[in-house]
Amino acid sequence: MAGRTGKARVAAKPLSPREARRQQRIDLSREQILDTAERLFSERGYHDTGLKEVAELCEFSVGSIYSFFQSKDHLYEEVLMRRGPAQVAEMRRIVADEAPATERLAAMARLQINHFRRYPAWGRLTTRALTVGMPQAGALPAAFDKAYRDAIDIEVELFVDGQREGVLREGDPRALARLFSSVVTAFHGMDPEVGDDAADLGVEEFLAFVVRAFARD
């Protein structure tokens, strides 16, 4: 029996009210820093945003920032990463749906448009990060690059399904998924609610274009 052969496991001790309040303050402070950094990175770009400005707007010391994040690069990575998991979860749900692949492709694009509009500062920042040669973007963090590739993998599944159904165009599914992702990213850049270069192209018109572009002839 466990009591005779070794020490019994000790259940985690619940936090005291004081410790719980302290943990809540820590969590709120971290979110405040992320919110502020997200806005500044999106407005000024990576290179023109300093930890000093982030700290001042949060009414913290720079040392307080370092108690949460190891460096500016670490803060930038955390800002880029924190909005993605919810979107990826929805992408997986769309792929698993039983609707025709053309409908799921439009739903996939709509999901990403709506997610970027929900978090426009993050959307602008992410669009710049994914746009080659954008001077305002910092180096692409390895974790973000992996998350992007994981999202492409999900879109690959959708193209494989669509080709099996005979409704999406033939070709390398990964190449098609990358093209689809690039087209959606281009729309983010033109979206007046998110992008830096607004254009007169409505969401429904764009979604119709996407379906026409990737549907099988």
C-alpha positions, 0 to 999 in steps of 0.5 A, spaced: 500 500 500 502 507 498 502 508 506 507 503 507 511 503 501 512 510 500 510 517 502 503 519 500 501 524 495 500 531 498 494 535 495 496 542 492 495 547 498 489 552 496 491 559 496 490 563 501 485 569 500 491 574 500 495 569 496 489 569 491 489 577 491 496 577 490 496 572 484 490 576 481 494 583 481 500 579 478 495 576 472 492 583 471 499 587 471 501 582 466 495 583 461 496 590 462 503 590 459 501 585 454 495 590 452 500 596 452 505 593 448 500 590 443 498 597 442 505 600 441 508 595 437 502 596 432 502 604 432 510 605 432 512 598 429 517 593 433 524 598 432 521 604 435 517 601 441 521 601 447 520 598 454 521 604 457 515 607 453 511 601 455 513 601 462 511 609 463 504 608 460 503 602 465 505 606 470 510 601 472 518 601 472 522 598 467 524 593 472 517 591 473 517 589 466 523 585 466 519 581 472 514 578 467 518 578 460 526 577 459 527 582 454 523 586 449 524 580 444 520 576 449 515 581 450 514 581 442 513 574 442 508 574 447 504 579 444 504 575 437 502 569 440 497 570 445 491 571 440 492 565 436 490 559 440 483 561 440 483 562 432 487 555 431 481 552 435 476 555 431 480 553 424 480 546 427 473 546 428 471 548 421 476 543 418 472 538 422 465 540 420 461 536 414 459 542 410 462 542 403 469 544 402 468 551 398 463 553 404 468 551 409 474 555 405 469 561 406 468 560 413 476 559 414 477 566 411 471 569 414 474 567 421 480 570 420 477 576 418 473 577 424 478 575 429 483 580 426 477 585 427 476 583 434 483 585 436 485 590 430 492 592 434 494 585 434 491 584 427 496 590 424 502 587 428 501 580 425 499 582 418 506 586 418 510 580 421 507 576 416 509 581 410 516 580 407 520 586 407 515 590 412 520 595 416 516 596 422 516 588 423 521 585 428 524 578 427 519 573 426 520 569 433 521 562 432 514 560 436 510 564 432 513 561 425 511 554 428 504 557 430 503 559 423 506 553 420 501 549 424 495 553 421 498 552 414 497 545 416 490 545 418 488 549 411 492 543 408 487 538 411 481 543 408 484 543 401 485 535 401 478 534 403 476 539 397 480 535 392 477 529 395 470 532 394 472 534 387 470 541 389 477 545 390 482 545 384 487 540 383 495 541 385 499 541 391 495 542 397 500 545 401 502 550 395 494 552 395 494 553 403 500 558 402 496 561 397 490 562 400 493 564 407 497 570 403 491 572 400 487 573 406 493 576 409 493 581 403 486 582 405 487 584 412 492 589 409 487 592 405 481 592 411 480 599 413 478 596 420 485 593 421 490 594 415 495 600 414 492 601 406 485 601 406 481 599 399 474 599 397 473 591 397 467 588 402 468 582 406 462 578 402 466 580 395 472 578 398 469 571 400 466 570 393 473 572 390 476 566 394 471 561 393 472 562 385 479 562 386 480 556 389 474 552 386 475 547 381 473 549 374 
